[in-house]
Amino acid sequence: MPELPEVEALREFLDSHLVGKEIAKLLPVAISVLKTYDPPLTAVEGAEVVSVRRHGKFLDIATDTRDHEELHLVFHLARAGWLRWKDVLPSGPPRPGKGPLALRAALTGGDGFDLTEAGTTKRLAVYLVRDPADVPGIARLGPDPLADGFGREEFAGLLAGERRQIKGALRDQSLIAGIGNAYSDEILHAARMSPYKLTSKLTDTEITALYEAMRSTLAEAVERSHGLAAGTLKAEKKSGLRVHGRTGEPCPVCGDTIREVSFHDSSLQYCPTCQTGGKPLADRRLSRLLK
């Protein structure tokens, strides 16, 4: 799933490729992708793109329509979605079918982008709204972990009312926006902390370490992705991860073997030496440290 660093890189890419251009047409291909119907997609035909913003994992393309109305094309790529930029779009409308194409955005200059989604589970979501806050997922987002005003004390304040495993807290979009399964693994590895440690048990020193690991891990990932084309961001994400998706490989810090805990729809990776006192985690739901 694209997370904060990749979505921020896509925002930067789209900002340089879209702002000042006009939208010719939005062409939904998958029926399930469009989550709003008022205003209709035709309302942005001829609209000028004025900015591209990010809200957590959501991308927000702000437009000024011919009627001087501000409309926002907002989308969330979900687990298997992606954006594919094309300097020259294919001629003719896309054909609905079983392929990955979900929506095409055509510009008046002949360029544009496709939103695609692999697999059979379709969760990619597109909204056309007058205010980004009209998107339910944006309205309930917590603060952005890289925002200038989000300091250590603000982070500690969010955790103060929580009593759950820290990995789940980091992934909760209503608590902190933009972190998913991969970067929560990376942050916890950098902080040398078990994914099952309870937020209520964190000391002041551990909160500081976790905050610093979160900021540095995300900032470094954003910097690695800076200036890259949309088509190369997936490979960059994978190459920059230290533990996530690297089960069986040596930990780059201590050399221990990276372990995995699997769940019905996801998995986590960690280093026993760096994070759990050398003890492996039981590979089952609601597992605890083996004694």
C-alpha positions as CSV (number, residue, x, y, z in Angstrom):
1,M,0.0,0.0,0.0
2,P,1.3,3.5,-0.8
3,E,2.0,5.3,2.4
4,L,2.9,8.9,3.4
5,P,6.3,9.0,1.7
6,E,5.1,7.6,-1.7
7,V,1.9,9.6,-1.6
8,E,4.0,12.8,-0.9
9,A,6.2,11.9,-3.8
10,L,3.2,11.5,-6.0
11,R,1.9,14.8,-4.8
12,E,5.1,16.5,-5.8
13,F,5.2,14.7,-9.2
14,L,1.6,15.7,-9.9
15,D,2.1,19.3,-8.8
16,S,4.9,19.7,-11.4
17,H,2.9,18.0,-14.1
18,L,-0.7,19.2,-13.5
19,V,-0.8,22.7,-12.1
20,G,-1.8,25.3,-14.8
21,K,-3.2,22.6,-17.1
22,E,-6.9,22.0,-18.0
23,I,-8.8,18.8,-17.5
24,A,-10.5,17.6,-20.7
25,K,-12.4,14.6,-19.2
26,L,-12.5,12.2,-16.4
27,L,-13.4,8.7,-17.5
28,P,-14.3,6.1,-14.9
29,V,-13.8,2.6,-16.1
30,A,-14.5,0.5,-12.9
31,I,-18.0,1.2,-11.6
32,S,-16.9,0.8,-8.0
33,V,-14.2,3.4,-8.1
34,L,-16.4,6.5,-7.9
35,K,-17.8,7.3,-4.4
36,T,-19.6,10.6,-5.1
37,Y,-22.1,11.7,-7.8
38,D,-22.7,15.4,-6.9
39,P,-21.1,17.3,-8.4
40,P,-20.8,15.0,-11.5
41,L,-17.4,14.4,-13.1
42,T,-18.5,16.5,-16.1
43,A,-18.3,19.5,-13.7
44,V,-14.5,19.6,-14.0
45,E,-14.3,19.4,-17.8
46,G,-12.3,22.5,-18.8
47,A,-11.3,23.2,-15.2
48,E,-7.7,24.4,-14.4
49,V,-5.7,22.5,-11.9
50,V,-4.5,25.1,-9.3
51,S,-2.8,22.8,-6.7
52,V,-2.1,19.3,-5.6
53,R,-2.2,18.5,-1.9
54,R,-1.9,15.5,0.4
55,H,-4.1,14.6,3.3
56,G,-2.6,11.5,5.0
57,K,-2.7,8.9,2.2
58,F,-5.2,10.9,0.2
59,L,-4.3,13.0,-2.9
60,D,-6.3,16.1,-3.5
61,I,-6.2,17.8,-7.0
62,A,-7.8,21.3,-6.5
63,T,-9.4,22.8,-9.6
64,D,-11.0,26.1,-10.7
65,T,-13.9,25.4,-13.0
66,R,-15.2,27.4,-15.9
67,D,-17.9,28.7,-13.5
68,H,-15.2,29.7,-11.0
69,E,-16.2,27.0,-8.6
70,E,-13.5,25.2,-6.6
71,L,-13.8,21.5,-6.9
72,H,-11.4,18.8,-5.6
73,L,-10.7,15.5,-7.3
74,V,-9.6,13.3,-4.3
75,F,-8.4,9.7,-4.5
76,H,-7.0,7.0,-2.2
77,L,-5.0,4.3,-3.8
78,A,-5.8,1.7,-1.1
79,R,-3.6,-1.4,-1.0
80,A,-3.2,-2.3,-4.7
81,G,-3.8,1.0,-6.5
82,W,-1.3,3.2,-8.4
83,L,-1.1,6.2,-10.6
84,R,0.5,5.8,-14.1
85,W,1.4,9.1,-15.9
86,K,1.2,9.1,-19.7
87,D,2.7,11.9,-21.8
88,V,0.4,10.8,-24.6
89,L,-2.8,9.1,-23.7
90,P,-4.2,6.4,-26.0
91,S,-6.7,7.7,-28.5
92,G,-10.3,6.7,-27.9
93,P,-12.1,6.0,-24.6
94,P,-10.9,3.1,-22.4
95,R,-12.9,0.0,-22.6
96,P,-14.5,-1.4,-19.4
97,G,-13.3,-4.9,-18.6
98,K,-11.4,-7.1,-16.2
99,G,-8.1,-5.1,-16.5
100,P,-6.6,-3.0,-13.8
101,L,-7.6,0.4,-15.2
102,A,-10.1,2.1,-12.8
103,L,-10.2,5.8,-14.0
104,R,-8.5,7.9,-16.7
105,A,-7.9,11.6,-16.3
106,A,-7.3,13.3,-19.7
107,L,-5.9,16.8,-20.0
108,T,-6.5,19.1,-22.9
109,G,-2.9,18.8,-24.1
110,G,-3.2,15.0,-24.7
111,D,-1.4,13.9,-21.6
112,G,-2.9,12.7,-18.3
113,F,-2.9,9.8,-15.9
114,D,-4.5,6.4,-15.3
115,L,-5.5,5.2,-11.8
116,T,-5.1,1.4,-11.8
117,E,-5.8,-1.3,-9.2
118,A,-4.4,-4.8,-9.3
119,G,-6.2,-7.9,-7.9
120,T,-9.8,-8.8,-7.4
121,T,-10.4,-6.8,-4.2
122,K,-11.3,-3.3,-5.3
123,R,-10.8,-0.6,-2.7
124,L,-9.4,2.3,-4.8
125,A,-11.7,5.3,-4.1
126,V,-12.3,8.5,-6.1
127,Y,-14.3,11.5,-4.9
128,L,-15.2,14.8,-6.6
129,V,-16.2,17.2,-3.8
130,R,-16.4,20.9,-3.1
131,D,-14.4,20.6,0.1
132,P,-11.9,17.9,0.9
133,A,-13.4,17.6,4.4
134,D,-16.5,16.2,2.6
135,V,-14.5,13.0,2.1
136,P,-15.2,10.9,5.3
137,G,-11.7,9.4,5.4
138,I,-10.2,12.9,5.4
139,A,-12.6,14.3,7.9
140,R,-11.5,11.8,10.5
141,L,-7.7,12.0,9.9
142,G,-5.3,12.7,12.8
143,P,-2.4,15.1,12.5
144,D,0.3,14.7,9.9
145,P,3.5,13.3,11.5
146,L,5.7,15.5,9.4
147,A,3.8,18.7,10.0
148,D,5.9,21.6,11.4
149,G,3.7,22.0,14.4
150,F,3.6,18.3,15.3
151,G,6.2,18.0,18.0
152,R,7.2,15.5,20.6
153,E,4.7,16.9,23.2
154,E,1.8,16.7,20.7
155,F,2.8,13.1,19.9
156,A,2.9,12.3,23.6
157,G,-0.5,13.8,24.1
158,L,-2.0,11.6,21.4
159,L,-0.6,8.5,23.0
160,A,-1.7,9.5,26.5
161,G,-5.3,8.3,26.1
162,E,-4.4,5.1,24.3
163,R,-4.0,1.6,25.7
164,R,-3.2,-0.8,22.8
165,Q,-0.2,-2.2,21.0
166,I,2.0,0.5,19.5
167,K,2.0,-0.9,16.0
168,G,-1.8,-0.6,15.8
169,A,-1.7,2.9,17.2
170,L,0.8,4.0,14.6
171,R,-1.4,2.6,11.8
172,D,-4.6,4.2,13.1
173,Q,-5.3,7.0,10.6
174,S,-7.6,8.8,13.1
175,L,-4.7,9.1,15.5
176,I,-1.8,9.8,13.1
177,A,-2.3,10.2,9.3
178,G,-0.3,8.5,6.7
179,I,1.6,5.6,8.3
180,G,0.7,2.0,7.3
181,N,2.0,-1.5,7.7
182,A,5.4,-1.0,6.1
183,Y,6.5,2.2,7.8
184,S,5.2,1.2,11.2
185,D,7.6,-1.8,11.0
186,E,10.4,0.5,9.9
187,I,9.7,3.1,12.7
188,L,9.5,0.4,15.4
189,H,12.8,-1.1,14.2
190,A,14.5,2.3,14.3
191,A,13.1,2.9,17.8
192,R,14.2,-0.7,18.9
193,M,10.7,-1.4,20.1
194,S,8.4,-4.4,20.0
195,P,5.3,-4.0,17.9
196,Y,3.3,-5.4,20.7
197,K,4.5,-3.0,23.4
198,L,1.5,-1.2,24.9
199,T,1.2,2.5,24.5
200,S,0.3,2.9,28.1
201,K,3.6,1.3,29.2
202,L,5.8,3.7,27.3
203,T,8.2,5.7,29.3
204,D,9.1,9.4,28.5
205,T,12.4,8.2,27.1
206,E,10.7,5.6,24.9
207,I,8.1,8.2,23.7
208,T,11.0,10.5,22.7
209,A,12.8,7.7,20.9
210,L,9.6,6.6,19.1
211,Y,8.8,10.2,18.0
212,E,12.3,10.7,16.7
213,A,12.3,7.4,14.9
214,M,9.0,8.3,13.3
215,R,10.1,11.7,12.1
216,S,13.5,10.5,10.8
217,T,12.2,7.4,9.1
218,L,9.4,9.2,7.2
219,A,11.6,12.2,6.4
220,E,14.4,10.0,5.0
221,A,11.9,8.0,2.9
222,V,10.4,11.3,1.5
223,E,13.9,12.5,0.7
224,R,14.8,9.3,-1.1
225,S,11.7,9.6,-3.3
226,H,12.2,13.3,-4.0
227,G,12.2,14.1,-7.7
228,L,11.5,10.5,-8.8
229,A,9.0,9.7,-11.6
230,A,5.7,8.1,-10.5
231,G,6.7,4.8,-12.2
232,T,9.9,4.3,-10.1
233,L,8.4,5.0,-6.6
234,K,7.4,1.4,-5.8
235,A,10.9,0.1,-6.5
236,E,12.4,2.9,-4.4
237,K,10.1,2.1,-1.4
238,K,11.1,-1.5,-1.5
239,S,14.8,-0.8,-1.7
240,G,14.7,1.6,1.2
241,L,13.0,-0.7,3.7
242,R,15.2,-2.3,6.4
243,V,12.9,-4.9,7.8
244,H,9.5,-4.8,6.2
245,G,9.2,-7.5,3.5
246,R,12.6,-8.9,4.3
247,T,11.8,-12.0,6.3
248,G,14.8,-14.4,6.5
249,E,17.3,-11.7,5.6
250,P,19.9,-10.4,8.1
251,C,19.1,-7.3,10.1
252,P,21.2,-4.4,8.7
253,V,21.9,-3.2,12.3
254,C,22.8,-6.4,14.2
255,G,22.9,-9.3,11.7
256,D,20.1,-11.3,13.4
257,T,17.5,-13.0,11.1
258,I,14.5,-10.8,10.5
259,R,11.3,-12.7,11.6
260,E,7.7,-12.4,10.6
261,V,4.3,-12.6,12.2
262,S,1.4,-13.4,9.8
263,F,-2.2,-12.5,10.1
264,H,-5.2,-13.2,7.8
265,D,-4.7,-10.2,5.6
266,S,-1.2,-8.8,6.5
267,S,2.1,-9.5,8.2
268,L,4.7,-7.7,10.2
269,Q,8.5,-8.0,10.2
270,Y,10.9,-7.3,13.1
271,C,14.3,-8.1,14.4
272,P,14.3,-10.1,17.7
273,T,17.7,-8.8,18.8
274,C,16.9,-5.1,18.2
275,Q,13.3,-5.1,19.2
276,T,12.2,-8.0,21.5
277,G,15.2,-8.8,23.7
278,G,16.2,-11.7,21.4
279,K,12.9,-13.5,21.9
280,P,10.8,-14.4,18.8
281,L,7.1,-13.4,18.7
282,A,4.6,-16.2,18.4
283,D,3.2,-16.3,14.8
284,R,-0.5,-16.3,15.6
285,R,-3.1,-13.7,16.2
286,L,-2.9,-11.7,19.5
287,S,0.5,-13.4,20.0
288,R,2.7,-12.4,22.8
289,L,6.4,-12.9,23.5
290,L,7.3,-16.5,24.0
291,K,8.5,-17.2,27.5
